[in-house]
Amino acid sequence: MLTLKVSFRQCSFLQLLAKFGQMSRNVPSNATNESKKNRFPDLLPVYHCFLKYFQLILFIAVEKKRPYLQTLGKNSSSNYINACSVMSYRKMSSFIATQSPLPSTIEDFWRLVFDWKCPLIVMLNQLDKNDGTVCKYWPDAGSLQYGHITVELKMMQKEHRYISRLFEVDHAHAQKPISVQHLQLNSWDENKPWDIYNFIKDIEKLQQDFRMVEPTVIHCINGVGRSGVVLAVKSEIERIEAEKKIDVFTTVRQMRASNLNFVHTLEEYTLCHQLLKMNPPEATYANI
């Protein structure tokens, strides 16, 4: 007789898949006319027609903050970008999660940053010399122009866990530029969860020190894996401070109102819990 042993954590993750996972596979790649802007055709922001009625209330709240592009693009007049607003525990739209820019969408990426006056970009992936689509989208010195957007490097500093850059970003049809800080994580090593956790705390401290009100842009290769882990853990740290409670299940479920693929593997779901173990032991678990 075959016996299947499943942990509580696996059960909760399977519940998420049962409610949301299969739905993402049913989203057609032509759900948007801008399919060339998507790095992966099946990893798309949520469309309300694919949601069940009981999910619509949360979706409508998120959709109001959907980060459509607003300014004119030289290379594209479309307002679409593969991105979504993500609520944290404290705030409805504290982050905008997106995929790493393709060579053809670099202008769109900077339009997103400029249009939403984002003061901070968090980059969770490394550049890949063997993959030309995972490209550098900033200047190493001086300035570069991407369509109507000009990006100028003002400062660069290497820290222990990341590289910090300060950019001035301007649009050809705007009155004044904005300043944008860029944090590039040096490495994502799941065998060193302490480094990832401390990087999340670095983000939190930076947001607080500079009293950042506008959303932070966060991206990894696909915009949902590493980004989803960081967003879930960041939100749970806020929950711990407020409630002394951990509820990863609820947080991920709410995040999936924006993108059905956030934290889409059991390994990523488990990593969320491992990272939260780094937090001072003052919280109890509401759900596994």
N, C-alpha and C positions, 0 to 999 in steps of 0.2 A: 504494500500500500504506500503510495507516494504522499509524503507530508510536506506541505509548503509553509515555511516559516517566514513571516513578514513582520518587520518591526512597525511600531506605531508611526515612526517618521515616514516609512515607506507607504503605509496606509494613507497618511494625510496627503502625500504627494500624488498617490494614485487617485485620490478624490479630486485633486486639482485637475488631473488629466481627464478624468471622467466628465468634469463640468466644462472644461475649456480646451483640453488638448486636441481632441478630434476636430473641433470646430475650425482650428487654424488650418488644418489640411483641406478643409472644404472651401477655403477662400481662393477663388480663381486668380491666376496670375494676371489676368486682364481686368481685374477689379478697378484698376486705374489706367488711364490712357498714358501714364508716364512710367511704363514698366521698365524702360531703360534706366530710370533713376534708381531702381531697386537693386541692391547688390545681390540679394537672394529673392527670387520671385514669390516664395511662400512666406516670407517674413515681412508682413505688412502691418501698418497701424490698423486698429479695429475699425470696421465699417458697421454701422448700426444695423444693417439688414441681416447680419450674421449673428446678431445677439438675440437671446431669448428675452421675453418680456421682463423677467425678474432682474435682468442685468441692465436694463435700459436706464434706470434712474441714475445709477452711478456713471454710466457711459455719457449721459447728457451733460452731467456736471463736468466731466473731463473734456468732452467735445467743445464746450464753450471756450476752453483754453487751448484748443488744437493749434499747433504752431504753423499755420499757413504762412507762406512768404508774402510780403507786402510791397516791398520796393521792386522797381523795374530791374530785370536782369538783362545783360547784354547778350548772353548766350542762350537764355531761355526766358520766355515770357510767362511760363507756368508758375502758379503759386504752390505747387505740390513739392513736398520733400518728405522722404521716409523718416518721419520723426513723430514723437508724441509727447505731450505733457504728462508728467508723473507727479502724483501727490505724495508728499511725505506725511508723517504722522501729524505734523503741526500745520502744514500749508498745502493748499490745493495744487499749486503749480510751481513747486520749488525747483524742479529739474525739467529739462527737455532732453530726452534720450533719442539718439540717432545712430545710424551706422557710420563707419569711417567713410569719408568722402571718396567717391570714385574720381578719376581724373576729369570726367565730364561733369561732375557735380560740385567741384570746389567752390565755384562762384555761389551756387545755391547754399552751400554750407555757411559761407561768410554772410550771405544775405540773411540767413536764419539768425546768426549771431547779432548782426547789426539791427535787423528789424525788431527783435525782442530785447535789444539793449542788454544782452547777456554779459555780465562782468567777468565770467569765469568759464573756461573750457577745461574739462577733465578728460584726458586721453588715456585709455586703459590698455591699448594694444601697442605693439612695437611695429616699426616699419619693416617690410619684408622685401629684401633685395631680389628675391626670386618671384615676386608677385607684383607686377607693375600697377595693379589696381589698388594696392595698399600703399598709397603715395603720400609724400610730404606735401602739406597744403599751406605752408608758411615759409617766409624767407629766413635764411640763416644770417643774413645781414642786409641792412638797408630796407628797401621796400620792393614788393612785387604787386602787380596788378592782375586781378582775376575778374575779367569782364568789367563791370562798373565798380567793383570793389578794389580798394587799395589797402594792403596790409603792410605795415612798417614795424620792424622789430626795434623796440626801444631798450630792452634789457634781457639778458639771459643769465641764469644762475643755476649751477648744479648743486642739488641737495643730495642727502643720503638716499632717499627713496625715489626722487623724481627730479626732473628738470623743470625749472620755472622760467617762463618767458612772459614778457609784457609787450603787447602789441597795441598799436594805434590803428584802428579800422575806420576807413572812410568810404562813403558812397559818392559817386560822381554827381548825384542829384540831391545830396543832403547838405544841410547848412554847416554841420560840425561833426567831427569824428567822435568815436567812443574809445575808451581804454578797455582792453581785455587781457586778463591774466590767463595763462595757459600752463596747466600742469600735466606733464607727460610722465606717467609711471615708468620707472626703469625696467621692472620685470614683474610678471604675474606668476608667482610660484606658489602653488597650492600646498606645497610642503613647508612653506614658511608663512602660515596664516597671520602671524604676528605683524609681518611687514605690510600685508594687505590691510589689516585692521588699523594699524597706525596711519596708513595713508588715508583711510576714510576719516579718521580723527583730524588729520591735517586739513582735509577739505572742510570739515565742520568748523575748525578754528578759523580758517581763512574767511569763510562766509560770515562768521560772527564778528571777527576783528574789523572787517571792512563794511559791516552792516549791509550786506548784499540783500537787496529787495527783489531785484529781477531774477529770473530763473538762470540756473547754471546749466550749460550744455555738457552732457556726458556722452561719450561714445566709446565703443569697442568695434571690432570688425563687423559683427552683425547687429549691434545695437541692443541686444536683448540678453546675452549670456553674462559676461562680466559686468556689464552695466546693470543688469537686473539684480545681480548679487550685491553690488555696492549700494544700489538704491534701497533694496530690502533691508540690508543691515543698517544703513543710515537711518531709515525710518524706525527700525526697532530700537536703536539707541535712544531716539527721541521718546519712544513709548516707555522705555525703561525709566528714563528721567521723570516722566509724568506719572506713570502708573505702577512702577516697580514690577512690570509684567512683560513677558515675551510672548508674542503671538505671530510667528512667522507665517503660518498658514493664512491668517486673515490679511496680512500685509500683501503677500504675493497674490492672493485672490483679488484684492482691490487694484493692484498694479495691472493685472490682466484685463481690466476694463479698458486700458489704453492700448495694450498690445498682448495678444493671446500667448505670445511666445516667451514672455519674461520668465526667467528661471525655469527653463524648459527641460532640464535633465535632473535626475535624482542626485547626481554628483554636485550640481550647483545648489540644489536645495539643501543638501547636507553641509556644503561649505558655508552657507548662511549661518547654520547652527554652530559650526566650528568657530567662525569668526566672532559670534556673540559670546562664546565662552571666554574670549579675551577681555570682555567687559567686566568691571568689578562685580563680584557675586552678590547682587542685591535684588535680583529679579526672580520671579517664579514663572513657570511655563503655563500659559493658558491652553495652548494647543501645541502639539508636536509638529 
